[in-house]
Amino acid sequence: MFNCHENPIMPPPRGAVAVSFINELTICEKSAVSFLRYWGSTKTQPAAIGELIWQLGKEEGQSGIQCLDQISIILKEKSRRPFLYHDVICDCVGAHEMCFAKLISLSAKNQKTDAMIFANHLVKPQALEGIYNLAQKFSHILNLMIRPDNLIERNSNTANKENLDRQTIDFVE
């Protein structure tokens, strides 16, 4: 993991260059980046597993765990260059993370051609179809987690319901 706050003077490696901030992403993109970051460390991976199981139940949660694990394997073994991501506490979003976030959000909208452009930046050609299919599955899992009724149930503050509805509509459209 790359933490740009540890040594802000040194330029980050190419794939970790900050291209955005986490608060500028859609809820789908934030979720995708966050899960990927948590999954990337043995220390934080149990938190990702717990969140998937808690949010979705055992069966759907296990499906999410398998999907995220397969995505991580492809990103490690079939990537064009080593996949770089920022630390879980970092508010920056690296270039690789942004490509991944866009892949997930475009897959959720069934915009395969555009999603494949971002996938092509991440993985070798033989892995494109596989990562796209996994991105579709993972985007469906994220959609289940961020649907307004699920978020409202978990958060007693219903003042944000209209904003959550709007973000979810953006996610699934």
N, C-alpha and C positions, 0 to 999 in steps of 0.2 A: 504494500500500500504506500501511496505517496502522500506525504503531509506537507503541503506547501508552506505551512506556518513555521515549520522547524528551521528552514533555511531559506528565507524569502529572497536572498540576494542571488543565489544560484538558480540559473534557469532550469525549469523542470524538463524531464525527457519529453520527446515529441508528443506521445500519446496522452501525457498527463497535463499538457499545457491547458491552463484554465481558459475555457471559452464561454463560460456562463457562471451563474450562481444558482444554487439549489432553489432559492425562492423565486427565480424567474421561470421555472419549469411548471408544466401542468401537473395536476395531481397524479396522473398516470406516469408521467416521466419521473417525477420525484420518487414515487413508489418503486419504480423499476431500478433506478440508480441506488436507492437506499438498500433494497434487497440484495442487489449485486454486491454492494460494499460489505454488507453484513455477512454475506455468504463467503466472501473472499478471505476471511480470517477464521482460524480454528477457535479463537477466543469469542468471536461474535456470532459465529454460525448457529449456536444453540438459540440465540435470541430470534434469529430469522425463522428457525424451525418452530419455536414456541408461538411466534406471531401468526404463522400460517395455520397451525393447528387451532389456535384460539379463535382466529377470525373465521375459519372455514369449516371447522370440525375435522375429525380424524381422517375421513375418506378423501375429501377435497383437499385438505391440508397435505396429506401424503402425496397427492397428485402434484400439488404445487412444489413440494420438496423435490420430487423426482425431476420435474421440469426445470427447476432452477439449477439442480445438480448437473443435468445434461447440458444446459446452456453453458455453465461454467467449464465443463469438460471440453466442449467445442471451442470455447474462447481460449483455453489453455493449449489445446493440442492442434487446432486447425487455424489458428489466427495468422494473419499476414505478418505480424510482428508481436512481440510480447504485449499482452493486454495490460494496460495500466489504469489504475483507478485511485481515487483519493481516499483518505482516511474517512471513517464513518462520521467523524465530528467536523470534517472540513465543509465549509460552505461553498467552495468552488466546485465546478463541474469540469472535468477534463474532457479532451477531445474524444477519447475512446468512449467514455461514459455517455457523452452527448449522442454519439452515433448509436450506442445501445438504446438509449432512451427514445430516440426517434424511431429506431427499428421496432420497438415495442408499441409505441403509440400509433404508428402507421399500420402495423399488423392488426391492431385492434379495430382499425377502420377498414380493413380488407383492402388497403392500398398497396398491393403486392409490389408493383413496379417501383414505387418510391421507397418502400421498405427495403427492397433488394439493393438499392443504391447504397443505403447506409450499411446493410449487411456486407456488401462488397468491400467496404472500407475496413471491416473487421476481420473477415475470414476468407480463406482460400476458396476458389470457385467450387470445388467438390463439396464444400460444406454449406453453400448458400441455401439450398432447398431445406436442408435439415434445420438450420438455425431459424429460417423463416417459419417453419412449421412449429417449432418450439416457442418462438416469439408469439405466434397466434395463441397457443395454449396458455402461455404465461400471461398474456394480456387479458385473456378471458378470466383467469384466476384473479388478477388485479382488479378487474371490473367487478367481480363478486365482492371483493373486499372493500372497494371504495363506493359502492352504491349508496345513495343517500340514506336509505332506511337502516343500513348497517352502521353507518357513521353516526347517525342521529341516536340510535340505540346506545352506542358506546359513549357518546358525549352528551351530557345533560344540557349543554348550552345549545339550544335550538335556534339561536339568533343567526347562526351561519347556514341554516338550511337552504335558503335561496341560493347562496354562493355555492354550496355543495351540489345542489341540483344543476346549476349552470356548468360547473366543472365536469360533472359526470356526463352531461349531455355532450359536452365538447369531447370527452374521452371516447364515447361510443359512436359518435357520428362519423 
